Amino acid sequence: MAEKSMNTNIIDRELIKKYNRPGPRYTSYPPANHFTDSFSRDDYLRMLKDSNGQWPRKISLYIHIPFCPQICYFCGCNTNLMRSRQQVRRYIEALKKELRMVAGHLDRSRVVSQIHWGGGTPNALPMDDIEEVMGVIYDLFTLSNDPEVAMECSPAYLELDDVVRLARMGFNRMSLGIQDINDRLLEKLHRRPARYPLEDLYRTAKKSGFRGVNFDYVYGLPGQSLDDHMASIRKALEIGPERIVAFSYAHVPWFKEHQKKLEVYHLPEADEKLTMLESAYNLITHEGYVAIGMDHYARPGDELARALENKTLHRNFQGYVTREKTGQVYAFGATGISQLSDGYSQNTRSLDGYMEALEAGQLPVMRGYRVSTTEKIRRRVLNEIMCNHYLDFESVAREFDSTASGIRQAVEYNPESLAEFKEDGLVDYDNQRVRVTPKGFFLIRNIAMKFDPLMSNTTKGYSKTI
């Protein structure tokens, strides 16, 4: 059972320090830094039409809301300060227009298995605006019998009545961006605390029909102590949400200038962050949650835990998902990245540029990438390693009408490159299969890189793996 294999103290601090090198997160393959500006609107239109005959047949919709009532200093997301009602309404109209334009190229018989609203702060929108967009989605698309309809929410702007209304719109999963429960720390981070007690939000969501709630936290924040983070984790365990998420803070002031304002506070170093990770992992798994990835935990009966056990877990820009719910991802809104069978298309980051393009009747494509057959194989192999911690070359070969040797050739598989990992107890392997051990769980990105020929030359431009 997956939960038993993970629920032990398997963190080897010396090994983690040894392998703490830069590398991709592999939310896409190739990673987004390989996208090209030469990718055009016409390229995306061809990709849209071709996607109708490709796997997976199901559709995932991602709606990006790039607005926040105030900008948190630690934030690394693509968002903007919500300045006026007029600006928001103009964006909503552009969003609806993009939905209609893209839907016109998709086969109506295909079903939507997943809808995800991210941001920004989607729940800071007036509920009428959210309902209006959801109405357009319901008019344009056919939903599956059991779709996942999720929203990332800030508890600072969430009324209890909002939770009930979201459930009536069809939302059944919510991610609460709590980050930390220490109000003094949140004040330093320029973030407002939850408007209502977390237990009240969770209880209201469950009574309203939400089948799952995530409690999302960040560790390694400027000014944050181990006691702060563990108090947050203990509070989550006291309430018992379906999933707990603990992300590592990324300090990138050269990319997000507002993060410089936090440099007056102590920035936890690698050892301190590792202690936070280790302490939270041990406590959460001791309480019976299953470690899904470096930052996700789920109750044993949760669909992600079952998918990990059955080796049917998948991952995209929106996070972990089961193979059953997996669809090609069609993204809407500024900065949104569509993840289709044949490649990727990213919308413009500029809020005005996004709205102006759609007002002129054009899709707001900024860049993208068309993947080759070889890259599709590598993408599949990396997903198996990253999500399911297991790779069977023969199984992947059947999906691509290839041979096990053909798959090994596509990823330039060299067993000798895994020898050091095997000596350190991180992997077991032979010519047919590779299995990541529980000990290798925390170094999964390093292991995945050995199946990516792009990493043979450089790791420049990536964050460290821990």
Sequence and secondary structure as in RCSB ss.txt:
>XXXX:A:sequence
MAEKSMNTNIIDRELIKKYNRPGPRYTSYPPANHFTDSFSRDDYLRMLKDSNGQWPRKISLYIHIPFCPQICYFC
GCNTNLMRSRQQVRRYIEALKKELRMVAGHLDRSRVVSQIHWGGGTPNALPMDDIEEVMGVIYDLFTLSNDPEVA
MECSPAYLELDDVVRLARMGFNRMSLGIQDINDRLLEKLHRRPARYPLEDLYRTAKKSGFRGVNFDYVYGLPGQS
LDDHMASIRKALEIGPERIVAFSYAHVPWFKEHQKKLEVYHLPEADEKLTMLESAYNLITHEGYVAIGMDHYARP
GDELARALENKTLHRNFQGYVTREKTGQVYAFGATGISQLSDGYSQNTRSLDGYMEALEAGQLPVMRGYRVSTTE
KIRRRVLNEIMCNHYLDFESVAREFDSTASGIRQAVEYNPESLAEFKEDGLVDYDNQRVRVTPKGFFLIRNIAMK
FDPLMSNTTKGYSKTI
>XXXX:A:secstr
 HHHHHSS    HHHHHHT  B    SSSS GGG BTT  HHHHHHHHHHHTTSS  SEEEEEEE EESS  TT 
 SS EE   HHHHHHHHHHHHHHHHHHHTTS TTSEEEEEEEEES GGGS HHHHHHHHHHHHHH EEEEEEEEE
EEE GGG  HHHHHHHHHHT  EEEEEEE S HHHHHHTT    SS HHHHHHHHHHHT SEEEEEEEES TT  
HHHHHHHHHHHHHH  SEEEEEE    TTT GGGGGGGGS    HHHHHHHHHHHHHHHHHTT EE SSSEEE T
TSHHHHHHHHT EEEETTEEEETTT  EEEEESTT EEEETTEEEEE S HHHHHHHHHTT   EEEEEE  HHH
HHHHHHHHIIIIISEEEHHHHHHHTT  HHHHHHHTT  GGGGHHHHHTTSEEE SSEEEE GGGGGGHHHHHHT
T GGGGT  TT  B  
